[in-house]
Structures are given as C-alpha cells and as structure tokens.
C-alpha cells in the first residue's frame, strides 16, 4: 500500500502545483488507493480507464519520439523475462521439479519392469517351466535365465555362478536338478540369443531403477528432509508430486493432506452420501499398516497433521534439517504406543522445544561449514587469478623480448645491406680504370692490395721531390 519512491517522484514532477481538481486514471484499484493515500489525488478506475490504457499501450511507439515498435517489443520481452526470473527460485539445491519427475519415472519404471519380466517368464517358460516356481522374483529370474541359457548345458561347474545370483545354495541345487528332469521344449540358438538380449535389457532397467531411487533419496534429503524423515522418501515424493510442488503441499490443510490421492473415492462418497475415505497416499507409510483396524483413521489424521507441519518447516526454513522430522516421527511412534498400551505421550510443546534447540545447533554447524567452504573457494579463486595474472605478465615479457630481438635483427640486416653496396662500388672501380681481372682468380685480401699500391706511391713522391729540386736550382741560377 506504500508508493514506490520512483513513482512518487514521477507523479510529483508531472502533476501541476494546484492539483485539487486533478483526477488520474489508474488501471489498478489498489494503486489508485495508494496514490490517494500518499499524494491526496483522486484516482478513477473502471472500464473506460482500462480501454484508454490499452490504447496507449497499443500505440505507445507512435506517441513517444525515438521509440520504435521493435524497441518497445524488446523492452516488453525484457520486462517479462525479469518478472519471470523474480518468480523463479534461484537455489538449485531446493528445486522440487526434479523430485516430481524422478518419482513419476520411478512409477513408470516399476510398471515397465513388471511387464517386461512377465514377458521374459512367458518366453523362457516354454524352455524351462520349472524355474518360475523356484525363482519367483522378477529381476532375479531374468538374471538366472540369462545365466543358464540352454538348460541342457547346465552342469555342476556352473553351480557357483548360480549361487552368486540366487544367494542360496539350496535354490541353486534345486535349479540344477530341475534342469535335468525338465519337461520344457527344446529351443533354437537364435531364440536363445533374443531371450538373453531381452533379459539383459530388463536387468539394465532394474539397475537403473536402483540408481534412480538413490538419486531420489539424496534429492529428498536436500529439499524436504523433515518430510522424508517422517514418512519416507517415496511417500513424501508422491505427496509433493500430487500437490504440484512443495509450496502447494505446505499450503494445504491437514484434512486435505490426509485424503490426498483419494479424490475419486471422496467425490463418489459425497455423491452417494456414503462414508468418506480415511486416507490417501499416506496409506503407504508404515504407521498405518502397523496400527489396528479401529485405530487406522485416528493415526492417519494424526500423521497428516504431522506431515503438514513437516512440509511447512521444509518449505519456509532457510537451512532445512531433519531434526524436526525425527522428532515428529517419535511423536507418531508414541501415539501408536498410546493406542496399543495406553501409555501417555509427551506434550507437543516439550518436543518442539527440544527440536528447536537441536535444530539451532545443527544450523550453526551447517553455516560454519558453509563459511569454511566459501573461504576455501575464495582462496582458490584468488590463487587462480594470481596464476592468470602471472601468466599474462610472462606473456607480455616474452612479447617485449621478441619485439626487441626483431628490432635488433632488422638493424643488423640494414647494416649488412649498407656494407654490400660499398663492396660492389670497390669492385666496380678496377673495371672503370681498364684493369681486367680473370674470372677464375680470387680477389686478393686487403693487406696484399695495400702492398702492391705502395711502390707506385713511392715513385710518384720521388718524381715530385726531383721536380722540386730542379725548381730550386733554377731559382738559384736566376738569382746569380
């Protein structure tokens, strides 16, 4: 009933200062009442306002500058996604959808395994009909049929393998004796191959069912530990699946939980004015089976009450624990003993006080473990980031070193290129002077070239000195 600050600021800026006669059109009556209470502005709601708002929403892209129909559609889609994300629970470990799917698959697997096992019995029974009475269990029958194959090939050597499958030496001996005097028909090897492959499929399905049951048990201990501790994992999962979710189950009263799953019998009783059913899905719990016939209705009502309490604790507690479920189970046990022996049970207030103390200790321990895990995770994340930073620094150093090496190599190449033209000019000078060298002769080293050049320079210097002497003599003669 309190206006949001953004909406209040928007109305304060949009409305005129004198707003006594201003009437706002609001689509929601609750929002109109909140605006009237906060700002004192009269709001009108009704069919005309709804039509006006619908028209504005339809032509909103044409009324606002810079807003296209495509961008408006994107904004609506984003708003819808954000609203959906706000409605969805983000805690992955407390999702009850997986429980609903797994219990449905478990029920379907039970039906399919039963049907396929009966098919194996009728198929293999033509060859070995006596095996059905010796091994009545479905999955064990499929394992034995796969192991035996052709009953004529069964001997004393395969007795140990039969004992491992049947887990009974007397049964294994009975199977061996029955195979020797069986009245079954012979079977071809091709038919045996098909029976064995089908038996293998049924065995794999039964193994998968065991794994699925373990998964369901672990999931129920995470999502609804109190309910599973009270009534069992399978019955609790069936209650959640029938209600639609754990939240829906927590909203139900105890009278609804008591007959949940017996809707047909309830409506038939209401229609015919007969007796209403006493229990639904909770009939599969062990408590109702242990109670006497006259006490079944009482214990089912009491158990439904405790199931409602357990489901609400699981749904609305931050850290769900099985402490309350264990205490509620003890209360049901005491009530059963009270119906049988007359021993008075403890009061609910005392039991709940003990449960609250134990649950607070368990929750504190769980939070301490979670904090330790969070610290370890942060340390691992910090180490990983440091390792990534060190690797990035090494990469940058290596890249800098490579660039420096490339620069040095390029400078050396430039120097070599500069030296090559000088040598080519020095080689070209003798050709210009008319000195022809043979192609086979190698060029002389620099020292030898200097030696060959020195005598010519000496002769030139001697000639110049002679010329200077002659000039001096001429000058002296001219002076005389």
Buried (B, 14 or more C-beta within 10 A) or exposed (E): EEBEEEBBEEBEEEEEEEBEEEEBBBBEEEBBBBBBEBBEBBBEBEEEBBEEBEEEEEEBBEEEEEEEEEEBEEEEEEEEEEEEEEEEEEEEEBBBEBBBEBBEBBBEBEEEBEEBBEEBBEBBBEBBBBBEEBBEEBBBBBBBBBBBBBBEEBEEEBBEEBBEBBEBEEBBBBBBEBBEEBEBEEBEEEBBEEBBEBBEEBBEBBEEBEEBBEBBBEBBBBBBBBBBBBBBBBBBBBBBBBBEBBBBBBBBEBEBBBBBBBEEBBEEBEEEEEEEBBBBBBBBBEBBEEBEEEBBBBBBBBBBBBBBBBBBBBBEBEEBBBBBBBBBBBBBEBBBEEBEEEEEBEEEEEBBEBBEEBBEEBBEEEEEEEEEEEEEEEEEEEEEEEEEEEEEEEEEEEEEEEEEEEEEEEEEEEEEEEEEEEEEEEEEEEEEEEEEEEEEEEEEEEEEEEEEEEEEEEEEEEEEEEEEEEEEEEEEEEEE
